[in-house]
Amino acid sequence: MAFEIKESTDKGIVIAELRGELDSSSVAAFTLGFKEISDKHGKAKYILDLKALDFISSAGWTAFLNEFRRLGALGAEIKLASMQPDAKRVYSLVGIDGVIKSYETVKEAADSYGKNG
């Protein structure tokens, strides 16, 4: 399945819905697509909606961490939502859960922004 990224906004929060597989062959598409979105919105609150992302390789996790750091340096925030069970296991196992917050749903991630400012 080809990788796709679709952008929407809800109450000032930018939601990037990721579809397909994020691996070494599609990580450039994610990086370019997400940079296009973040260039448009700048210092914003972002949620990466992973419900339709079937697979994330180590290259994909690295891309998430790179974007988290890049946008964090600008004062923006990224949270993950609706992660598949296999991805969630890797997310916890390699310690990304200590860096990027994850939520069960996009709504929970969006609500967390309200609680944290």
Secondary structure as the mmCIF struct_conf table of DSSP 4:
data_model
#
loop_
_struct_conf.conf_type_id
_struct_conf.id
_struct_conf.beg_label_comp_id
_struct_conf.beg_label_asym_id
_struct_conf.beg_label_seq_id
_struct_conf.end_label_comp_id
_struct_conf.end_label_asym_id
_struct_conf.end_label_seq_id
STRN STRN1 GLU A 4 ASP A 10
TURN_TY1_P TURN_TY1_P1 LYS A 11 GLY A 12
STRN STRN2 ILE A 13 LEU A 22
BEND BEND1 ASP A 23 ASP A 23
TURN_TY1_P TURN_TY1_P2 SER A 24 SER A 26
HELX_RH_AL_P HELX_RH_AL_P1 VAL A 27 HIS A 41
BEND BEND2 LYS A 43 LYS A 43
STRN STRN3 LYS A 45 ILE A 56
HELX_RH_AL_P HELX_RH_AL_P2 SER A 58 ALA A 73
TURN_TY1_P TURN_TY1_P3 LEU A 74 GLY A 75
STRN STRN4 GLU A 77 ALA A 81
BEND BEND3 SER A 82 SER A 82
HELX_RH_AL_P HELX_RH_AL_P3 PRO A 85 LEU A 93
TURN_TY1_P TURN_TY1_P4 VAL A 94 GLY A 95
HELX_RH_3T_P HELX_RH_3T_P1 ILE A 96 GLY A 98
TURN_TY1_P TURN_TY1_P5 VAL A 99 VAL A 99
BEND BEND4 ILE A 100 ILE A 100
STRN STRN5 SER A 102 TYR A 103
BEND BEND5 GLU A 104 THR A 105
HELX_RH_AL_P HELX_RH_AL_P4 VAL A 106 ASN A 116
#
